[in-house]
Structure formats: structure tokens, C-alpha cells
Amino acid sequence: MSFTPLILAGGRSSRMGSPKHLLSTPDGRPLYQHQIDLLPQVCPYAPTIYISLAQDSQLDDYLRTLPSVTDASPDPDPVLCKTPHIRKVTPPAITIIHDLDANTSSVTSAGPAAGLLAAHRADPARTWLVIACDYPLLTQRALERLCAKYRPPVTCFRNADGFCEPLLGVWGPDGLAELERRVKGSSASAGGRGGEESGRLR
């Protein structure tokens, strides 16, 4: 089964005081760059890695150069190579998916769910490997285990306190359709709803 990589980086970062996707790691790179480097190792056949941003997200010089799904439609599902242990050499394209609504208010914003739903609306049939940008210690092995354990509609990790981490998970079409229904009904964020989904990685 193929997964489409999605980095969530469009939050308001009100607790951080500055856009967290642009915070620097010890080697000087922004947080989102770690995921861009990591995801091709986990999804070597994915032609594109998508970054979800709010309409008003602050951009660095690199992000300003990227196309968005308003410029081009999402790529078709990749054709997986049937020969094991052979990975494509061509690096994936990086494309931005913007939230549909401005992320200027905690009252009107759907929070992290906005990025998930923007991706779902861009292509409702896809299954997305979703990673929030603020996991700088995330490893290839952890993501490969997550993908291997995927069971629809959504599979995610539990943290040390036993709570689900829906912003580090695999979301199928049915899970995202249900999330959209709940957000429309309650304006709740994905972070507050993940524990109610089935198919979790324990």
C-alpha cells in the first residue's frame, strides 16, 4: 500500500511565540527540514512530499520557492517497483497545500485539523502519512513501524501518558471524512479528537 507524505506546519504556534516550523534545530536547519529529509527514506516511491501551511504562515526563503496545489494538481498515486530493495534515485518534489481558511483566530481556526482536511479535499481518495513539524527526534524506524501497523481508518502512536498522537499517524479516506464531519459539527481540532478513532498503534 502506498502513502502520501504530509508535513503539518500551519499551526498558529501561540504557545511558542514564533512559527515553530521555522525554529532552528542544533545544526541550524528549520524544523520542517528534518521531515523533508526523513520522509524519502520511508516513502521512497512517493513523487511528492506535501507541506500543509496556513494561508498566512510565515515563510523562509526556501518555502517561498515552492509550488502549491493551486498551481498544480496532486500527483497520481506512485507506481510501486516490484523489485525489493530498489529505491528510486530522483528526489521527491516538495509542494505546499494551503488551508482553505485563514488561521488568524483560535475561535474560527480548525487548528491542526485544517491541514489534514485541506489535503483530504485536494484528493479524497488518498491515504496520508501525517507528521507534525515539531517532532525533531523522529526516526525512520518509527515511521516504518507506523506504516506497517496501519489499519483503516487511522493509526497513530500513543505517547507515554497513554494519549493518542493523531498528528503523527496514517490517515485513510474514511478517517478524514469522519474528521471533516466532526470539525464541521464542533469546530474541534484534530488534537482533541484523535483518541476517538479506531485502528491505533499501541
N, C-alpha and C positions, 0 to 999 in steps of 0.2 A: 504494500500500500504506500502511496506517495503522500507526503505532507508538504504544504506550502509554508515557508518560514515567515513569521510576522514578529517584528520587534515593536513593543508598545512604548512609545516615548512622548505621548502627547498630554501627560498629566499636568496639572497646574503647579505642582511642587510647592504648595503653600507652606508646608512644614519645613522644606529645605531652604527656602528663602531665595533660591535661584533655580533655573531649569536643571533638573537632575540629569537629564540625558547629556548635558554639556559639562557636568562635573568631571574633573580630571582624575584618572587613575594614577598610581605612583609612577608609571612610565610616561605620564604626560598626555595620554590619549583620552578623548572623551569616553564616557561610559558606554555609549551605544556602539563604539568601535569594537569593543570586546565581543559583542554578539555578532557583529558583521564578520569578524574573523573566525568565530567559533562555528557558526551555522553551516558553512560549506562542508565542514568535516562531518556533520551529522546528516545533512541532506545534500550529498554530492551531486545529485542529478537535478536539483531544483534550478531552473534557469534564472530565477529572480528571488531576491530577498526583499521583503516589503518592510518599510518603517512607517508606523502609524504616528501621525503628528496632528495636533490641533491646528485649526486654521491660523491661529495667532502664535504658534510655537516659535520660540527664538531659534534661529538657525546659525550655524557656523559656516565658514567658507565652503566646506565640503558639502554640507546639506543643501546649500543654495544651488549647487550644480546639478542636483538630481532631478530626474523627471518625476511626474506624479501620474496617478491613474487617470487624471483628467487629460493628460497628454497622450496616453496610450492605454489600450485595454489590457487587463491582466493576461499574462502569458497562458497558453493552454497547458494542461497537465503534462509534466515531463514524461517522455517515453523511457522507461527504466531499462538499463542494459541488463541482459540476461546472463552475462558472463560475470561470475562473482569476483570480488576484489579488484574490479577495474573501475576507476573513477574518472569522470570527465576532467579534462585539463582546463577548459575555459572557465574562468571565474564567473560567478553569477552577476547579473545586473542588480543594481540597488535602486528601488523605486519607492516613492512616498505615496502613502494613502492618507488623505486628509479627512478628519472628522467632518461630518456634514454640518454641524452647528458649531458656532464659536464657543470656546471653552473659557468664558470670562467670568462665570459665576458658579459658585458651588451649589446654588439653588437650581439653576437651569441646566447645568452640565450633567451628562450621564456618567462622568468620571471615566475610569478605565474601560467601562463597557462601550464607550463611544468609539474607541479604536477597534475593538472586536467587531462591532456592528458595521462600521464603515467597510471593513474587509469583507464581511459576510454579504453586504449589499453589492459590493463590487463583483463578487462571484459566489452566489448562494450554494453552489454545489461542492465547494472545496472543503477540505479538512485542513485546518491551520495548526501548525506548531507555533505556539504563542509564548513569547518570552518578554517580560517587562525589562526595561533597560537597566534597572538597578539591581542586577544580580552579577556583580563583577567577579565572583568566585565560581560561577557556574562552569561545569566541565563537560567535555564531550561525552564521557561515560554516563553522566547523569542524564543527559538528553537522550542518548541512545536507549537507556533503560526505560525512560518515559515513553518513547515511541514504541518500543517493543511491548509495553504493557497496555497500549491504548485499547480501550473498549468504548464504543459509542455509548452515549452521545458526547461525553467529555471525560478525560482522565487528567488528573493533576496530582502533584505531590501534597503530602501533609507536612506541616512544619513541626518543630519539636514540641509545640504546645498542643498538637493534635488538630490544628485548624488547616483547612484546605488552602492551597495557594493557586487560585484559578488563573492568575496571571503568569503562571509557569505551568503550562499544560497543553494538551492536544484537544482542540475543539472541532467536533464534527458539525455538519449542517443542521442536524436536529437539535443539538445543544445550543447552537447560536440562534436558531429560530425561537427556541423557548426563552433564551435570554432576551431577545428582542421583544417578545410578548410581555415579559415581566417588567422590562425597563419602561415600555410604553404605559404599563399599568401603575407603576410605582415610582418611576424616575430613580430607581436604585442603581448603585454601581455594581460592577462585576465582583468587586472585592467583598461585597456583602451578601452575594448570592451563591458563591461557589460551593459552599458546604451543602447545598441542597441538591446538587447534581449527582447523578449516579456514575458508575464506571470510574471510580477514583483509584489512583495509585496509592497504596498504603505503605 
